[in-house]
Amino acid sequence: MKIFSRFAAVALLLLGVSAARPAAHQIYPPPEQAKADLAAALKSAAATHRRILLDFGGDWCPDCQMLDLYFHDAHNKPLLDAGFVLVHINIGHMDANLDLAARYGVPLHRGVPALAVLSEHGKLLYSQKNGEFEAMSRMQSSSVTGFLVHWRQAAPCPVVAARC
């Protein structure tokens, strides 16, 4: 019964999403824009002391659409905005930006959406190896919350503190 309830909730959520958003909701910019978006994110992250969150996927992917909903819900949007510069990287139909996925150790054959986290200076901190978010439509928003909390930048150590 619990599985049926969860399935029904996801189906209703997706139905609500399709009613609330146009059918052609675009999350991912054209594939050729990825390198410029990444360069802009590196500058922004360095200036604002936030991490970079790379989201590899495509608009055709229902799980990518669900992840975007979860990124922008009431619990996650403040965490995302405060701690990360989000870069959506369009992989086409698994035939674009494969070089960026490889550079950041993201095996796209495991599924999308696929995430990587970079430091404010562009150093790779985490890359999804096992398709952890590829079944986003069967996951809850709290999974995204936990991920954002875990990977957000640690608060700087106050100068007056004896230990950090």
Summary of the structure (lengths in Angstrom):
residues: 164
radius of gyration: 16.7
end to end distance: 47.5
largest distance: 55.0
contacts: 464
relative contact order: 0.17
helix: 48%
strand: 14%
